[in-house]
Amino acid sequence: MIAFLPTDTAAPAKPVPRNNESAIALAMSKYFAEDDTYIVDLGCSSGKLLKNMIDYNKDHIPNAKYVGI
């Protein structure tokens, strides 16, 4: 689960609905991932997210390497 913590520590964390996790992970990968680096998905299960990430970033970071564990 992805959770975003508010700056006010008294407020509870708000989890992202599961159906949005893939879209958020893909969008974040475009921002954080760099070319010639490894992108590791821990607990990748079927590898669907990694496959989508490869397709999503193929023009942005063509030399990145993807690993699913």
NUDO-474089 format. One record per residue: residue number from 1; residue in one letter; chain; x, y, z of N, C-alpha, C in turn. Coordinates in Angstrom, 1 decimal. Example, Ala and Ser with C-alpha at 12.3 -4.5 7.8 and 13.67 -1.06 7.14 Angstrom:
2
(r 1 'a' 'A' (13.2 -5.7 7.8) (12.3 -4.5 7.8) (13.2 -3.3 7.8)),
(r 2 's' 'A' (12.8 -2.2 7.1) (13.7 -1.1 7.1) (12.9 0.0 7.9)),
//
This chain:
69
(r 1 'm' 'A' (0.8 -1.2 0.0) (0.0 0.0 0.0) (0.9 1.2 0.0)),
(r 2 'i' 'A' (0.5 2.2 -0.7) (1.2 3.5 -0.7) (0.4 4.4 0.2)),
(r 3 'a' 'A' (1.1 5.2 1.0) (0.4 6.1 1.9) (1.2 7.4 1.9)),
(r 4 'f' 'A' (0.4 8.5 1.9) (1.0 9.8 2.0) (0.8 10.4 3.4)),
(r 5 'l' 'A' (1.9 10.8 4.0) (1.8 11.3 5.4) (1.6 12.8 5.3)),
(r 6 'p' 'A' (0.7 13.3 6.1) (0.5 14.7 6.1) (1.6 15.4 6.9)),
(r 7 't' 'A' (1.8 16.7 6.7) (2.8 17.4 7.4) (2.4 17.6 8.9)),
(r 8 'd' 'A' (1.1 17.6 9.2) (0.6 17.7 10.5) (0.6 16.3 11.1)),
(r 9 't' 'A' (1.5 15.9 12.0) (1.6 14.6 12.5) (0.4 14.1 13.3)),
(r 10 'a' 'A' (-0.5 15.0 13.7) (-1.7 14.6 14.4) (-2.7 14.0 13.5)),
(r 11 'a' 'A' (-2.6 14.3 12.2) (-3.6 13.8 11.3) (-3.2 12.4 10.8)),
(r 12 'p' 'A' (-4.1 11.5 10.6) (-3.8 10.2 10.1) (-3.3 10.2 8.7)),
(r 13 'a' 'A' (-2.5 9.2 8.3) (-2.1 9.0 7.0) (-3.3 8.6 6.1)),
(r 14 'k' 'A' (-3.3 9.0 4.9) (-4.4 8.7 4.0) (-3.9 7.8 2.9)),
(r 15 'p' 'A' (-4.3 6.5 3.0) (-3.9 5.6 2.0) (-4.5 5.9 0.6)),
(r 16 'v' 'A' (-3.7 5.6 -0.4) (-4.2 5.7 -1.8) (-5.0 4.5 -2.1)),
(r 17 'p' 'A' (-6.2 4.6 -2.8) (-6.9 3.5 -3.1) (-6.1 2.6 -4.1)),
(r 18 'r' 'A' (-6.3 1.3 -3.9) (-5.5 0.3 -4.6) (-5.6 0.5 -6.1)),
(r 19 'n' 'A' (-6.7 0.9 -6.6) (-6.8 1.0 -8.1) (-6.0 2.1 -8.6)),
(r 20 'n' 'A' (-5.5 3.0 -7.8) (-4.7 4.1 -8.2) (-3.2 3.9 -8.0)),
(r 21 'e' 'A' (-2.8 2.8 -7.4) (-1.4 2.6 -7.0) (-0.5 2.5 -8.3)),
(r 22 's' 'A' (-1.0 1.8 -9.3) (-0.2 1.6 -10.5) (0.0 2.9 -11.2)),
(r 23 'a' 'A' (-1.0 3.7 -11.3) (-0.9 5.0 -12.0) (0.0 5.9 -11.3)),
(r 24 'i' 'A' (0.0 5.9 -10.0) (0.9 6.8 -9.2) (2.3 6.3 -9.3)),
(r 25 'a' 'A' (2.5 5.0 -9.2) (3.9 4.5 -9.3) (4.5 4.8 -10.7)),
(r 26 'l' 'A' (3.7 4.7 -11.7) (4.2 5.0 -13.1) (4.5 6.5 -13.1)),
(r 27 'a' 'A' (3.7 7.4 -12.7) (4.0 8.8 -12.7) (5.2 9.1 -11.9)),
(r 28 'm' 'A' (5.4 8.5 -10.7) (6.5 8.8 -9.9) (7.8 8.2 -10.6)),
(r 29 's' 'A' (7.7 7.2 -11.3) (8.9 6.6 -12.0) (9.4 7.6 -13.0)),
(r 30 'k' 'A' (8.6 8.3 -13.7) (9.0 9.3 -14.7) (9.8 10.4 -14.0)),
(r 31 'y' 'A' (9.4 10.7 -12.8) (10.1 11.8 -12.0) (11.4 11.4 -11.4)),
(r 32 'f' 'A' (11.4 10.2 -10.7) (12.5 9.8 -9.9) (13.5 8.9 -10.6)),
(r 33 'a' 'A' (13.1 8.1 -11.6) (14.0 7.2 -12.3) (14.9 7.9 -13.2)),
(r 34 'e' 'A' (16.2 7.4 -13.3) (17.2 8.0 -14.2) (17.7 6.9 -15.1)),
(r 35 'd' 'A' (18.2 7.4 -16.2) (18.8 6.5 -17.2) (20.0 5.8 -16.7)),
(r 36 'd' 'A' (20.4 4.6 -17.1) (21.5 3.9 -16.7) (21.5 3.5 -15.2)),
(r 37 't' 'A' (20.3 3.3 -14.7) (20.2 2.9 -13.3) (19.3 1.6 -13.2)),
(r 38 'y' 'A' (19.2 1.0 -12.1) (18.4 -0.1 -11.9) (17.1 0.3 -11.2)),
(r 39 'i' 'A' (16.0 -0.2 -11.6) (14.7 0.0 -11.0) (14.2 -1.3 -10.4)),
(r 40 'v' 'A' (14.1 -1.4 -9.1) (13.8 -2.7 -8.5) (12.4 -2.7 -7.9)),
(r 41 'd' 'A' (11.6 -3.7 -8.2) (10.3 -3.8 -7.7) (10.3 -5.0 -6.7)),
(r 42 'l' 'A' (10.3 -4.7 -5.4) (10.3 -5.7 -4.4) (8.8 -6.3 -4.2)),
(r 43 'g' 'A' (8.7 -7.6 -4.3) (7.4 -8.1 -4.2) (6.5 -8.0 -5.4)),
(r 44 'c' 'A' (7.2 -8.2 -6.6) (6.5 -7.8 -7.9) (5.4 -8.8 -8.3)),
(r 45 's' 'A' (5.2 -9.9 -7.7) (4.2 -10.8 -8.0) (4.2 -11.2 -9.5)),
(r 46 's' 'A' (3.3 -10.7 -10.3) (3.3 -11.2 -11.7) (4.2 -10.3 -12.6)),
(r 47 'g' 'A' (4.7 -9.2 -12.1) (5.5 -8.4 -13.0) (4.8 -7.4 -13.8)),
(r 48 'k' 'A' (3.5 -7.3 -13.6) (2.6 -6.4 -14.5) (3.0 -5.0 -14.3)),
(r 49 'l' 'A' (3.3 -4.5 -13.1) (3.7 -3.1 -12.9) (5.0 -2.8 -13.6)),
(r 50 'l' 'A' (6.0 -3.8 -13.5) (7.3 -3.5 -14.1) (7.1 -3.5 -15.6)),
(r 51 'k' 'A' (6.3 -4.3 -16.2) (6.1 -4.3 -17.7) (5.5 -3.0 -18.1)),
(r 52 'n' 'A' (4.5 -2.5 -17.3) (3.9 -1.2 -17.6) (4.9 -0.1 -17.5)),
(r 53 'm' 'A' (5.8 -0.2 -16.5) (6.8 0.8 -16.2) (7.8 0.9 -17.4)),
(r 54 'i' 'A' (8.2 -0.3 -17.9) (9.1 -0.3 -19.0) (8.5 0.4 -20.2)),
(r 55 'd' 'A' (7.3 0.0 -20.5) (6.6 0.7 -21.6) (6.4 2.2 -21.4)),
(r 56 'y' 'A' (6.0 2.6 -20.2) (5.8 4.0 -19.9) (7.1 4.8 -20.0)),
(r 57 'n' 'A' (8.2 4.2 -19.7) (9.4 5.0 -19.6) (10.4 4.7 -20.7)),
(r 58 'k' 'A' (10.0 4.0 -21.8) (11.0 3.5 -22.8) (11.6 4.7 -23.5)),
(r 59 'd' 'A' (11.0 5.8 -23.7) (11.6 7.0 -24.4) (12.3 7.9 -23.4)),
(r 60 'h' 'A' (11.8 7.9 -22.1) (12.4 8.8 -21.1) (13.7 8.2 -20.6)),
(r 61 'i' 'A' (13.8 6.9 -20.3) (15.0 6.3 -19.7) (15.2 5.0 -20.4)),
(r 62 'p' 'A' (15.7 5.0 -21.7) (15.8 3.8 -22.5) (16.8 2.8 -22.0)),
(r 63 'n' 'A' (17.8 3.3 -21.2) (18.9 2.4 -20.7) (18.8 1.9 -19.3)),
(r 64 'a' 'A' (17.6 2.2 -18.7) (17.4 1.7 -17.3) (17.2 0.2 -17.3)),
(r 65 'k' 'A' (17.6 -0.4 -16.3) (17.4 -1.9 -16.1) (16.3 -2.1 -15.0)),
(r 66 'y' 'A' (15.5 -3.1 -15.3) (14.4 -3.4 -14.4) (14.5 -4.8 -13.8)),
(r 67 'v' 'A' (14.3 -4.8 -12.5) (14.5 -6.1 -11.8) (13.3 -6.3 -10.9)),
(r 68 'g' 'A' (12.6 -7.5 -11.0) (11.5 -7.8 -10.1) (12.0 -8.9 -9.2)),
(r 69 'i' 'A' (11.7 -8.7 -7.9) (12.1 -9.7 -6.8) (10.9 -10.1 -6.1)),
//
